[in-house]
Amino acid sequence: FFPLQSQLSQALNGLSDRAKEAKEFLVQLRNMVQQIQENSVEFEACLVAQCDALIDALNRRKAQLLSRVNKEHEHKLKVVRDQISHCTVKLRQTTGLMEYCLEVIKENDPSGFLQISDALIRRVHLTEDQWGKGTLTPRMTTDFDLNLDNAPLLQSIHQLDFVQMKVSSPVPAPPILQLEECCTHNNSATLSWKQPPLSTVQVEGYILELDDGNGGQFREVYVGKETMCTVDGLHFNSTYSARVKAFNKTGVSPYSKTLVLQTSEDTQSEEQTLPFPVPLERSQLRRMSPFSSTLNLQPSFPGRSYFELRSSAHQLSLHSSLQSLNSAGELIAWFSFDPASAHADIIFSNDNLTVTCNSYDDRVVLGKTGFSKGLHYWELSIDRYDNHPDPAFGVARIDVLKDAMLGKDDKAWAMYVDNNRSWFMHNNSHTNRTEGGITKGATVGVLLDLTRRTLTFSINEDQQGPVAFENLEGLFFPAVSLNRNVQVRALTVPSGAPQQHTLR
């Protein structure tokens, strides 16, 4: 009896899994119905726009051809009218001469006739010669020597048909969370995923989502190409749900299966709360320490980490903030630059810590690390500065313009600076001109305080201008724009930070 119960229970578990997969599949199909409807509207709008564009082009060409016909019409009329005028004058002169000759012939005085006859005969012959060959031939034909060659266009119109409007790969398959590589440590969680083994669809990136630890709504905590992410600053003794999806130019995949994570109960404990086995090498990727209850993300592998900085009530300026950070013994944020998202003219060296450009125009490059909460400070060294260019430093969204100065669009918040002064710029608005520029060897500091939602700059450890920007919210990446006259290096140890805090 009991063995049969066990077999039935196991069979039901398998059937339950299939039923769950069927429910998820039905959700996917219902989503496809909505997507088909949306794509149909988009496709029809695109088709109408394309046909309207052809009609507009044909109307413009028709107007151009009609203009040519009108010009030919005016030219023909002018030639014929000029010939009519010329012939009318000559005919009037000829008629007058003929009437005069007839009167002379009627003259009965032979002596008078002999006196003028020779001259009159010469004049008649001269006038006759003026009506010579071609004078009474039309100079212009009535036909229009224009022939519209519309056969190729008509053939193209008849051959106009649908083709695949989006030449791209299919939507990626849902990623698979690798449970053996996922772990928690204190109030941090590391998640790892991969594409299905047999999947050949190209993937451009992944989106990792976490809930709030209380069963609330999911929110994005990482968007990028990496297949591993460590989330710091979670609440202790909390249960989080995580899921990931892939995307490419065609669209976004369904979500992976949801993974439940449990953080540590004791904020002082060095013990790990691990729902899964953790490989030894994974636990040594970075220093583990509890941070405040904020949510941050970091791609977790050697050489690409950052450390969140805690703020206190007395940090009222850049200088006091940095003093507090250094005295508290915290690690300063650092990063390497990201070749994948940079403009093609950017040149990388020094393990992607140094960048320059092969263009005289400004080009943008982002850091690989994104910040969404907490206090973060980093420094950049000016290793080359020729001919007084205007490099810009700051933060940006991942989709910022890459072929213009940082701050030209609404996706970046920046300070651009020459050898004498600086300005703040966002959405192409220039503010707060401040005296004091940069030279070769100068250090530019950036303080991103997402607790107060502010951005502040410094040059050679002195604050440059007032607080540059306020009310910042969202995911920000360190960003620089420069041309071929500038070379910038991200410092792994900011000036004034203790040397023993170097991340190796």
C-alpha positions as CSV (number, residue, x, y, z in Angstrom):
1,F,0.0,0.0,0.0
2,F,2.6,2.5,1.0
3,P,5.0,1.8,-2.0
4,L,2.0,2.5,-4.3
5,Q,1.3,5.7,-2.5
6,S,4.9,6.8,-2.9
7,Q,4.8,5.9,-6.6
8,L,1.6,7.8,-7.1
9,S,3.0,10.8,-5.2
10,Q,6.0,10.9,-7.4
11,A,3.9,10.6,-10.5
12,L,1.7,13.4,-9.3
13,N,4.8,15.6,-8.8
14,G,5.9,15.0,-12.4
15,L,2.4,15.8,-13.6
16,S,2.3,18.9,-11.4
17,D,5.5,20.1,-13.1
18,R,3.9,19.6,-16.5
19,A,0.8,21.4,-15.5
20,K,2.9,24.3,-14.2
21,E,4.8,24.4,-17.5
22,A,1.5,24.3,-19.4
23,K,0.2,27.3,-17.4
24,E,3.4,29.2,-18.1
25,F,3.0,28.3,-21.8
26,L,-0.5,29.5,-21.8
27,V,0.6,32.8,-20.3
28,Q,3.3,33.0,-23.1
29,L,0.6,32.3,-25.8
30,R,-1.7,35.0,-24.4
31,N,1.2,37.4,-24.4
32,M,1.8,36.4,-28.0
33,V,-1.8,37.4,-28.9
34,Q,-1.3,40.8,-27.4
35,Q,2.1,41.1,-29.1
36,I,0.6,40.1,-32.5
37,Q,-2.1,42.7,-32.2
38,E,0.5,45.4,-31.3
39,N,2.8,44.2,-34.1
40,S,0.0,44.3,-36.6
41,V,-0.8,47.9,-35.8
42,E,2.9,48.7,-36.1
43,F,3.2,46.8,-39.4
44,E,0.2,48.5,-40.9
45,A,1.4,51.9,-39.9
46,C,4.8,51.1,-41.4
47,L,3.3,49.9,-44.6
48,V,1.1,53.0,-44.9
49,A,4.0,55.2,-44.2
50,Q,6.1,53.5,-46.9
51,C,3.4,53.7,-49.5
52,D,2.7,57.3,-48.6
53,A,6.4,58.0,-49.0
54,L,6.3,56.5,-52.5
55,I,3.3,58.5,-53.4
56,D,4.9,61.7,-52.1
57,A,8.0,60.9,-54.1
58,L,6.0,60.3,-57.2
59,N,4.0,63.6,-56.7
60,R,7.3,65.5,-56.3
61,R,8.7,63.9,-59.5
62,K,5.4,64.7,-61.3
63,A,5.7,68.3,-60.3
64,Q,9.3,68.4,-61.6
65,L,8.3,66.8,-64.9
66,L,5.3,69.2,-65.3
67,S,7.7,72.1,-64.7
68,R,9.9,70.9,-67.5
69,V,6.8,70.6,-69.8
70,N,5.8,74.1,-68.9
71,K,9.2,75.4,-69.7
72,E,9.2,73.7,-73.1
73,H,5.7,75.1,-73.7
74,E,6.8,78.7,-72.9
75,H,10.0,78.3,-75.1
76,K,8.0,77.1,-78.1
77,L,5.4,79.9,-77.7
78,K,8.2,82.5,-77.5
79,V,10.0,81.3,-80.6
80,V,6.7,81.2,-82.7
81,R,5.6,84.6,-81.4
82,D,9.0,86.1,-82.2
83,Q,8.8,84.7,-85.7
84,I,5.2,86.0,-86.1
85,S,6.3,89.5,-85.1
86,H,9.4,89.4,-87.4
87,C,7.3,88.2,-90.4
88,T,4.6,90.7,-89.7
89,V,7.1,93.6,-89.9
90,K,8.7,92.3,-93.1
91,L,5.3,91.6,-94.7
92,R,4.2,95.2,-93.9
93,Q,7.4,96.5,-95.5
94,T,7.0,94.3,-98.6
95,T,3.4,95.3,-99.0
96,G,4.3,99.0,-98.8
97,L,7.0,98.5,-101.4
98,M,4.6,96.7,-103.7
99,E,2.0,99.5,-103.5
100,Y,4.6,102.1,-104.3
101,C,5.9,100.2,-107.3
102,L,2.3,99.9,-108.7
103,E,1.9,103.6,-108.4
104,V,5.2,104.2,-110.2
105,I,4.2,101.9,-113.0
106,K,1.0,103.9,-113.5
107,E,3.1,107.1,-113.9
108,N,2.8,108.4,-117.5
109,D,6.0,110.5,-117.4
110,P,8.8,108.3,-119.0
111,S,11.6,110.6,-117.9
112,G,10.5,110.4,-114.3
113,F,10.1,106.7,-114.5
114,L,13.6,106.2,-115.9
115,Q,15.1,108.3,-113.1
116,I,13.8,105.9,-110.3
117,S,13.3,102.6,-112.1
118,D,16.9,101.3,-111.6
119,A,16.9,102.0,-107.9
120,L,13.4,100.7,-107.4
121,I,14.2,97.4,-109.3
122,R,17.3,96.9,-107.0
123,R,15.2,97.5,-103.9
124,V,12.5,95.0,-105.1
125,H,15.2,92.3,-105.7
126,L,16.8,93.0,-102.3
127,T,13.4,92.7,-100.6
128,E,12.7,89.5,-102.5
129,D,16.1,88.1,-101.4
130,Q,15.2,88.8,-97.8
131,W,12.3,86.4,-98.2
132,G,14.8,83.7,-99.1
133,K,14.9,80.1,-98.2
134,G,14.0,79.3,-94.6
135,T,12.3,82.6,-93.9
136,L,8.9,81.2,-94.4
137,T,9.7,78.0,-92.6
138,P,8.5,77.6,-88.9
139,R,11.4,77.7,-86.5
140,M,9.6,75.5,-84.0
141,T,7.6,72.3,-84.2
142,T,4.3,71.9,-82.5
143,D,5.3,68.5,-81.1
144,F,6.8,68.1,-77.7
145,D,10.0,66.1,-78.0
146,L,9.6,64.6,-74.6
147,N,8.9,60.9,-73.9
148,L,8.2,59.8,-70.3
149,D,10.0,56.5,-69.7
150,N,7.6,55.0,-67.0
151,A,8.0,51.3,-67.9
152,P,10.7,50.5,-65.2
153,L,8.6,52.3,-62.5
154,L,5.4,50.5,-63.5
155,Q,7.3,47.2,-63.4
156,S,8.6,48.0,-60.0
157,I,5.1,48.9,-58.8
158,H,3.7,45.7,-60.1
159,Q,6.5,43.8,-58.3
160,L,6.0,45.7,-55.1
161,D,5.4,43.0,-52.4
162,F,6.1,42.2,-48.8
163,V,9.5,41.2,-47.6
164,Q,10.6,40.5,-44.0
165,M,10.7,44.0,-42.5
166,K,13.0,43.0,-39.6
167,V,15.9,40.9,-40.7
168,S,17.0,39.5,-37.4
169,S,17.4,36.5,-35.3
170,P,14.4,35.0,-33.3
171,V,13.7,36.0,-29.8
172,P,16.1,34.3,-27.3
173,A,15.1,31.4,-25.2
174,P,14.6,31.9,-21.4
175,P,18.0,31.8,-19.6
176,I,18.7,29.1,-17.1
177,L,19.7,30.0,-13.6
178,Q,22.8,28.0,-12.5
179,L,21.9,26.9,-9.0
180,E,25.3,25.5,-8.2
181,E,26.9,28.9,-8.7
182,C,24.2,31.0,-7.0
183,C,24.8,31.9,-3.3
184,T,24.1,34.4,-0.6
185,H,26.5,35.9,1.9
186,N,25.3,38.1,4.8
187,N,23.1,40.7,2.9
188,S,24.6,40.1,-0.5
189,A,23.5,37.6,-3.2
190,T,25.3,36.4,-6.3
191,L,23.3,35.0,-9.2
192,S,24.6,33.2,-12.3
193,W,22.8,32.1,-15.4
194,K,23.4,30.8,-18.9
195,Q,21.6,30.2,-22.2
196,P,20.1,26.8,-22.9
197,P,22.8,24.4,-24.2
198,L,21.1,23.8,-27.6
199,S,20.2,27.5,-28.2
200,T,21.8,29.1,-31.2
201,V,19.9,32.4,-31.1
202,Q,22.2,35.4,-30.7
203,V,21.8,37.2,-27.3
204,E,22.7,40.9,-26.9
205,G,22.2,41.1,-23.1
206,Y,20.3,40.1,-20.0
207,I,18.0,41.8,-17.6
208,L,18.1,40.7,-13.9
209,E,15.1,41.5,-11.7
210,L,14.7,41.3,-7.9
211,D,11.6,41.9,-5.8
212,D,11.8,44.1,-2.6
213,G,12.2,41.1,-0.2
214,N,8.6,41.3,0.9
215,G,6.9,39.8,-2.1
216,G,6.5,43.1,-3.8
217,Q,6.9,44.1,-7.4
218,F,10.1,43.1,-9.4
219,R,12.5,45.8,-10.5
220,E,15.5,45.8,-12.7
221,V,18.9,45.6,-10.9
222,Y,21.2,44.8,-13.8
223,V,21.2,45.2,-17.6
224,G,24.2,44.0,-19.6
225,K,26.1,41.2,-21.3
226,E,27.5,39.5,-18.3
227,T,26.0,36.2,-17.0
228,M,26.8,36.8,-13.3
229,C,25.8,39.6,-11.0
230,T,26.3,40.3,-7.3
231,V,23.6,42.4,-5.6
232,D,24.8,44.2,-2.4
233,G,22.9,46.0,0.3
234,L,19.9,43.7,0.7
235,H,17.9,43.5,3.9
236,F,19.1,41.0,6.5
237,N,16.9,38.1,7.3
238,S,14.8,38.6,4.2
239,T,13.6,36.4,1.4
240,Y,14.1,37.7,-2.2
241,S,12.8,36.4,-5.5
242,A,15.0,36.7,-8.6
243,R,14.5,36.1,-12.3
244,V,16.4,36.9,-15.5
245,K,15.5,37.3,-19.2
246,A,17.5,37.7,-22.4
247,F,17.1,40.2,-25.2
248,N,18.3,40.9,-28.7
249,K,17.2,43.2,-31.6
250,T,14.1,41.1,-32.2
251,G,12.7,41.2,-28.7
252,V,12.8,40.0,-25.1
253,S,12.7,36.3,-24.0
254,P,10.3,34.9,-21.4
255,Y,11.6,35.0,-17.8
256,S,13.7,32.2,-16.4
257,K,12.3,30.2,-13.5
258,T,12.1,32.3,-10.3
259,L,14.8,31.7,-7.7
260,V,14.2,32.3,-4.0
261,L,17.1,33.7,-1.9
262,Q,17.4,34.0,1.9
263,T,19.8,36.5,3.4
264,S,21.6,36.1,6.8
265,E,19.8,36.7,10.1
266,D,22.8,38.2,12.0
267,T,24.4,41.4,10.7
268,Q,27.6,40.6,12.6
269,S,27.8,37.0,11.7
270,E,30.5,35.7,9.4
271,E,28.6,32.6,8.7
272,Q,27.0,32.3,5.2
273,T,23.3,31.4,4.7
274,L,23.5,29.4,1.5
275,P,20.5,27.8,-0.1
276,F,22.8,26.1,-2.5
277,P,26.4,24.8,-2.6
278,V,28.9,27.5,-3.3
279,P,32.2,26.8,-5.2
280,L,35.2,27.9,-3.2
281,E,36.6,30.0,-6.1
282,R,33.3,31.9,-6.3
283,S,33.4,32.9,-2.6
284,Q,36.8,34.5,-3.1
285,L,35.8,36.8,-6.0
286,R,35.5,39.9,-3.8
287,R,35.6,41.1,-0.2
288,M,32.4,40.3,1.6
289,S,31.1,42.8,4.1
290,P,27.6,44.0,5.1
291,F,26.5,47.3,3.7
292,S,23.5,49.5,4.5
293,S,20.0,48.6,3.3
294,T,20.3,49.8,-0.3
295,L,20.2,47.9,-3.5
296,N,23.2,48.0,-5.8
297,L,24.5,45.8,-8.5
298,Q,28.0,44.7,-9.6
299,P,29.2,42.3,-12.2
300,S,31.1,40.0,-9.8
301,F,34.4,38.8,-11.2
302,P,38.0,39.9,-10.7
303,G,38.9,43.4,-11.7
304,R,35.4,44.7,-12.2
305,S,34.0,45.3,-8.7
306,Y,32.9,48.4,-6.9
307,F,32.1,49.1,-3.2
308,E,29.2,51.0,-1.9
309,L,30.0,53.9,0.4
310,R,27.9,54.8,3.5
311,S,27.0,58.5,4.0
312,S,26.3,60.3,7.3
313,A,24.3,63.4,8.3
314,H,27.3,65.7,8.6
315,Q,28.5,65.1,5.0
316,L,27.4,68.5,3.6
317,S,30.0,68.9,0.9
318,L,32.4,67.0,-1.4
319,H,35.3,67.8,0.9
320,S,33.6,66.6,4.1
321,S,32.2,63.6,2.3
322,L,35.6,62.5,1.2
323,Q,37.1,63.1,4.6
324,S,34.4,61.0,6.2
325,L,34.9,58.2,3.6
326,N,38.6,58.1,4.2
327,S,38.5,58.3,7.9
328,A,35.9,55.6,8.0
329,G,38.3,53.3,6.1
330,E,35.9,52.6,3.3
331,L,36.9,51.6,-0.1
332,I,36.4,54.1,-2.9
333,A,34.5,53.1,-6.0
334,W,36.4,52.3,-9.1
335,F,35.7,50.7,-12.5
336,S,37.1,49.9,-15.9
337,F,35.8,51.3,-19.2
338,D,33.4,49.3,-21.3
339,P,34.5,48.7,-25.0
340,A,31.1,47.1,-25.8
341,S,29.0,50.2,-25.3
342,A,31.7,52.8,-26.4
343,H,31.8,54.7,-29.6
344,A,33.9,52.9,-32.3
345,D,36.5,55.8,-32.3
346,I,37.4,55.2,-28.6
347,I,40.8,53.6,-28.1
348,F,41.4,51.4,-25.0
349,S,44.6,50.4,-23.2
350,N,45.9,49.5,-19.7
351,D,43.3,46.7,-19.2
352,N,40.5,49.2,-20.3
353,L,41.5,51.7,-17.5
354,T,42.9,54.2,-20.0
355,V,41.0,55.7,-23.0
356,T,41.7,58.2,-25.8
357,C,40.1,58.7,-29.2
358,N,41.2,58.7,-32.9
359,S,38.7,61.4,-33.8
360,Y,38.8,65.2,-33.4
361,D,35.1,65.1,-32.6
362,D,33.9,64.3,-29.0
363,R,33.2,60.6,-28.4
364,V,31.6,59.0,-25.3
365,V,32.7,56.0,-23.3
366,L,31.0,54.5,-20.2
367,G,32.2,52.6,-17.2
368,K,31.2,48.9,-16.9
369,T,29.7,49.4,-13.5
370,G,26.2,50.9,-12.9
371,F,25.0,52.6,-9.7
372,S,21.4,52.8,-8.5
373,K,21.7,53.5,-4.7
374,G,24.3,54.7,-2.2
375,L,27.3,57.0,-2.2
376,H,30.0,56.6,-4.8
377,Y,33.2,58.5,-5.5
378,W,35.8,57.9,-8.3
379,E,38.7,59.8,-9.8
380,L,40.1,60.2,-13.3
381,S,43.7,61.3,-14.2
382,I,44.3,63.5,-17.2
383,D,47.4,61.7,-18.8
384,R,47.4,63.8,-22.0
385,Y,46.0,67.2,-22.7
386,D,46.9,68.9,-26.0
387,N,45.6,72.0,-27.8
388,H,43.1,72.9,-25.1
389,P,40.2,70.5,-25.8
390,D,37.0,70.3,-23.7
391,P,36.7,66.8,-22.2
392,A,33.6,66.1,-20.1
393,F,33.1,63.9,-17.0
394,G,30.0,62.7,-15.2
395,V,27.3,60.0,-15.3
396,A,25.0,58.8,-18.0
397,R,22.2,56.3,-18.8
398,I,23.2,53.2,-20.8
399,D,21.6,54.6,-24.0
400,V,23.3,58.0,-24.0
401,L,24.5,59.5,-27.3
402,K,28.0,58.2,-28.1
403,D,28.9,60.7,-30.9
404,A,28.5,64.0,-29.1
405,M,29.9,65.8,-26.0
406,L,28.6,64.3,-22.8
407,G,25.6,66.3,-21.6
408,K,24.3,67.1,-25.1
409,D,21.2,65.0,-24.6
410,D,19.0,64.3,-21.6
411,K,20.7,61.0,-20.9
412,A,23.9,62.5,-19.3
413,W,24.8,64.8,-16.5
414,A,28.4,66.2,-16.9
415,M,31.0,68.8,-16.3
416,Y,33.1,69.8,-19.3
417,V,36.3,71.7,-18.7
418,D,39.1,73.4,-20.6
419,N,42.4,74.8,-19.3
420,N,40.8,77.8,-17.7
421,R,37.2,77.1,-16.6
422,S,34.4,74.6,-16.5
423,W,30.6,74.4,-17.1
424,F,27.9,71.9,-16.1
425,M,25.8,70.5,-18.9
426,H,22.6,68.4,-19.2
427,N,20.3,68.2,-22.1
428,N,22.5,70.8,-24.0
429,S,21.9,73.4,-21.2
430,H,25.1,75.0,-20.0
431,T,25.2,76.4,-16.4
432,N,27.5,77.5,-13.6
433,R,30.6,78.7,-15.3
434,T,33.5,78.3,-12.8
435,E,37.1,79.5,-13.0
436,G,39.8,76.8,-12.8
437,G,40.6,74.2,-15.5
438,I,42.8,71.2,-16.1
439,T,46.2,70.4,-17.4
440,K,48.2,67.3,-18.0
441,G,48.4,65.4,-14.7
442,A,45.2,66.9,-13.2
443,T,42.8,64.7,-11.3
444,V,39.0,65.0,-11.8
445,G,36.8,63.6,-9.0
446,V,33.1,62.7,-9.3
447,L,30.9,62.2,-6.2
448,L,27.5,60.5,-7.0
449,D,25.3,60.6,-3.9
450,L,22.2,58.7,-4.7
451,T,21.0,59.0,-1.1
452,R,20.7,62.8,-1.5
453,R,20.3,62.3,-5.3
454,T,23.1,64.8,-6.1
455,L,26.2,65.0,-8.3
456,T,29.3,67.0,-7.4
457,F,32.7,67.5,-9.1
458,S,36.2,68.3,-8.0
459,I,39.5,69.1,-9.7
460,N,42.7,68.2,-7.8
461,E,40.6,67.4,-4.7
462,D,39.0,70.9,-4.6
463,Q,35.3,71.1,-5.2
464,Q,34.6,72.7,-8.6
465,G,31.5,74.9,-8.4
466,P,28.4,74.2,-6.4
467,V,26.5,70.9,-6.3
468,A,26.2,70.3,-10.1
469,F,22.9,68.3,-10.3
470,E,20.1,67.4,-8.0
471,N,17.0,65.0,-8.0
472,L,19.0,62.2,-9.7
473,E,17.2,58.9,-9.7
474,G,17.7,55.6,-11.6
475,L,20.7,53.6,-12.9
476,F,23.8,55.6,-13.7
477,F,27.1,54.7,-15.3
478,P,30.4,56.7,-15.0
479,A,30.9,58.4,-18.3
480,V,33.6,60.5,-20.2
481,S,33.6,62.2,-23.5
482,L,36.9,63.2,-25.2
483,N,38.7,63.5,-28.5
484,R,42.2,62.6,-29.8
485,N,43.8,65.4,-27.9
486,V,43.0,63.9,-24.5
487,Q,43.9,60.7,-22.7
488,V,42.1,59.8,-19.4
489,R,42.9,57.0,-16.9
490,A,40.5,55.7,-14.3
491,L,42.4,55.6,-10.9
492,T,42.1,52.3,-9.0
493,V,43.2,54.1,-5.9
494,P,41.9,57.7,-5.6
495,S,44.2,60.4,-4.2
496,G,44.0,60.5,-0.5
497,A,42.8,57.0,-0.1
498,P,44.9,54.7,2.1
499,Q,47.2,52.5,-0.1
500,Q,46.2,49.3,1.8
501,H,42.7,49.7,0.3
502,T,44.0,48.9,-3.2
503,L,41.9,46.2,-4.8
504,R,44.1,43.5,-6.3
